[in-house]
């Protein structure tokens, strides 16, 4: 099927556009140097922090917990792993608040901004992310992500892969589902988007989780576009 009618590209951010593991690892190493914290594997710390992401959202999705922004989920997980990694006593409240903002300051993959800049010349572009509005705005401002607008989990008070997020985006944009393309490095995100009629583009990030990565090593389906970088998506769409 032709992609000529695509008007808007929506993007996952964590892992797809931003290197959360490397970003948190680097900031952890700088913090350790500043506060003389020894013996922490900051790559493992980053992965352990991220490991609380899905379980935290699952409680909201199931109705066990009322709507809770991802910043709160991140902070709760930080307090847990600070104990696990033996650094709880070294971190005061100001340290913890600053650390939680690391997720607002993630570094983009090298291809992210060039690819988005190309795509923006032809399409409207926006994240469709589980991040908060402030998180996504701060990340974009720091990294230079040239969004036309921002759709966050807060917009719909729901988390991907819940239908409310994708259907809410379709309704808010006032377009036909096939006029919207979801772009992600996660096969289940694209599967959910496609189930609601969206077009799909896969960016392969097989190193997102490093040693812990067991899925999304490659495209699991015949998505509309499959590429290794954001710029590959632009090229496939004739930009």
Secondary structure, DSSP 4 states (H G I P E B T S, - for coil): ---TT--EEEE--BTTTB-HHHHHHHHHHHHHHHHT--S--HHHHHHHHHHHHHHHHHHHHTTSS----HHHHHHHHHHHHHHHTT-GGG--HHHHHHHHGGGGSPPBPTTHHHHHHHHHTTSEEEEEESS-HHHHHHHHHHHT---SEEEEHHHHT--TTSHHHHHHHHHHHTS-GGGEEEEES-HHHHHHHHHTT-EEEEE--TTSSGGG--S-SS--S--SEEESSHHHHHHHTT-
